[in-house]
Amino acid sequence: MSKRYLMHRIGHDYNVAKKLLDKGYLSTGFSGEGLKLFEAAVARDKEKYYVICDEIYMGQEWWAGKKVKHRQPYRFLTLNVGDIVVTPLWNGKFSILEVLGAPEKIIDFDISVLGAGNGQLYIKDGFLLDGDRQVDLGFVIPVKAVASKSDISRADYADSHLTSRMKFQQTNIYMDDIKDSIDGVIAAKEPLNFYNTAVESMSGEFLKVIRDELNPDKFEKLVKWFMDKQGFKARIAANERGKKDNADADIVADNELLKLVIQIQAKHHKGITDDWAVEQISRYGEQKSLDNDNTYIQWVISTADDYSEEAKNKSIEKNVRLIDGPTFARMLIDAGVDNINDAF
């Protein structure tokens, strides 16, 4: 049987339900007469289950006409080992749980597993009691947090699909249709980062505009604008005299305070940029980096998706930094593009 995904709330008698959950037991209501639902549900006998439902609850206002309530204990009692349960908690948190065993009636539950610290909880006359108060919890099932996803922040981990679904107020609902969102939380090594996600989403379209709307000359101007924005004094060096042996830089950016000069070869390319750009800028660096008071660095910035293996190997040999199109698009977004038209 395939793994099922369910959202299940523990809002009913929350304090006790949370205490049980912290000890590894998910719970639901339907105590007292509701215990009669157990055998038919675990046997998957829906016809008998609904007959018993009517025998117990027919005529009660909270039950009548609300078919969704009829299915809630059935969903809980038909959970299988390995099923995944998302449990919304108070204070904007939630847990993702894996079912470890079969459900059981609260009257069959060994309350001692909760430890001495829960001495106020005990079973008597077919009910769970908290001190003198009868607690309306009828069934429990053993669970464990999946991949340490216990009491985690909705804001930090849940995407829009999961966040929306957790707003449903009914006790439980199947969520197989958004299992990818749940599996994403399980697999997450760290919280969602809205900024990184947004930048990643925008950078692809931004790069497409740069490729489609700019020509090589305008791309050089864009690189110059970016370097100026970073505190450098940049100039277009494409027509600079005194270069030989195909040495070339398109932009030279000088930060006098830092005594740092970045020499840049800019390539308005699609696909792959080859090693010629590395050769051009490294030769330029050899010819133009003559001032011992400054530190000189060589970059290649390309709108291409990647560099050839030859370019990557040569960049290591020549100590040239390679910046591809997706990376440069993110760098521009990070810098802020509110006055980008000033570049042209």
Secondary structure, DSSP 4 states (H G I P E B T S, - for coil): ----EEEE---TTHHHHHHHHHTTEEEE---GGGGGGHHHHHTT-HHHHHHHHHHHHTT-TTTTT-HHHHHHHHHHHT--TT-EEEEE-STTEEEEEEE-S--EEGGG--GGGG-GGGTTEEEETTEEEETTEEE---EEEEEEEGGG-SSEEHHHH--HHHHHHTT--SSEEE-GGGHHHHHHHHH-SS---HHHHHHHHHHHHHHHHHHHH--HHHHHHHHHHHHHHTT-EEEE-TT-SS--TT---SEEEEETTTTEEEEEEEE--SSEE-THHHHHHHHHHHHH---TTSEEEEEEEESSSEE-HHHHHHHHHHTEEEE-HHHHHHHHHHH--TTGGGG-
